Amino acid sequence: MYDFAFEKPSSVADAVKALGETDAKALAGGQTFIPVLKQRLNKPSTIVDLHKLGLEGIRAEGNGVVIGAMSTHYAIMSDATIKQRIKGLAEQASWIGDTQVRHRGTIGGSLANNDPAACYPSAVLALGGTIKTDRREIKADDFFQGMFTTALEPNEIIVSVSLPFPEKSAYEKFRNPASRYAMVGVFVAKGPAGVRVAVTGAGQNGVFRHTAMEDALSKTFSADAIAGIVTPPDDLNTDIHASAEYRAHLIGVMARRAVAKAA
């Protein structure tokens, strides 16, 4: 580690001010940020802790649910409304990391970081969610802009995430055995915005929608409907864990499992 200032504001306005006035970075759950600090891959002069801003909590609102940005994975997987109305999200949260990570990591931190192997971006994108910040609302289709890249401004803070209740939803994930990050994860949802399929862990540019599968499932919502769809490997990742061609195959397998589970 190295010397830095540590601020713990008590309001969103104060946090935004602190982030805007210095070379500062926000600290949510810290599951990615703390290791990055230890490795000195990022060396901000100030760290702004978001834990005292009152951004926790989950509530049903209208035909959907609003999740506070600082809500933990454990809170999401345990929430009665989410377990009943968005089963895919509850299960997804239960698969993130281990018990310690689930009690510390937050949905807002995950979305702001937009790790290409993170789980939540696929859920928010497939469900057609909306990310609310301290100054605006951003549709999921506009929020995720590439690997570790979002529509957020440098000192903009996620306040909450709104998700409409789907008719059906499910998530399937092929986990890295060590990190439990998604080598490939597929979230399938059928709801107010129609059928949407979002893939994480595979794309070079992060999470993406699989439009060919969406078109097929819009006609017939069954695993058989997408059995013949081949995902091109051109824009997929190749690394020490899997080739692009293997990830392309896994997308089909995970998608069929998710559809069968949702159906």
C-alpha positions, 0 to 999 in steps of 0.5 A, a space after each residue: 500500500 501507499 499513503 492516501 487520504 480517506 474520506 467517509 462522507 455522510 451524503 451523496 452530495 458530499 461524496 460527489 464533491 469529494 470525487 470531483 475535487 481531487 484525484 479520488 476513487 470511490 470505494 463500495 464493496 472493495 472486492 476488486 478495488 482493494 486488490 488493485 490498490 495492493 498491486 498499485 495498479 491504481 494510485 488515487 490520492 483520495 479514497 471516498 468510502 460510500 458506506 455511510 450514504 444510505 444506499 442500501 435496501 431493496 423494495 418493490 415499486 410498481 411492476 418492478 424492484 428497486 435495489 440500492 447500489 450498496 446492497 450486497 450480493 447476500 442481501 439480493 440473494 436473500 430478498 423475498 421479493 427477488 426470490 419470488 419474482 426474479 429467480 434468475 437474479 437471486 440465483 445469480 447473486 448466490 453464485 458470486 464468489 464465496 460467503 465472505 465476498 457475498 456479504 461485502 460485494 455490492 451490485 453498484 460496485 459491480 456495475 460501475 466496474 463492469 468487469 467483463 466476467 462479472 455476473 450482474 451486468 448480464 442480469 441488468 441488461 437481460 432484464 432491461 434495467 435502469 441505472 439511477 445515478 446522483 444526476 440521471 437515469 441510464 438504460 442498461 442498453 446505453 450503460 455498458 460501453 465496453 470492457 471496464 467502461 460505462 456511461 458514468 462520468 468520473 464523479 458520478 455515483 450509482 444510487 440504485 438499479 430498477 428492474 422490471 419483474 419478468 415473466 420468466 428469468 434464469 441464469 447459467 454460469 460456467 465458473 472458473 474453478 478458482 475465482 468463480 468468475 464467469 468464463 461464460 454466463 448467460 442470463 435469459 429473461 422474458 418480460 415487458 421488453 420481450 425476450 432478452 439474452 445477455 452474455 457475460 464472461 465471453 466477449 472482448 468488449 464485455 457483456 452483450 446481447 445475443 440477438 439471434 437467440 432473442 429472435 428465435 426465443 421470441 417465436 418459441 421459448 424453448 431450448 430446442 429453438 436455439 439448439 441450432 444457433 452457432 455463436 461466431 467466435 470472432 469477438 470472443 475472448 481467448 485466454 489461459 482458461 478457454 479459447 474463443 471457440 470453446 467460449 462460443 460453444 459454452 454460450 450455446 450450452 449455458 443458454 439452452 440450460 438457462 432457457 430450460 430452467 426458465 421455461 
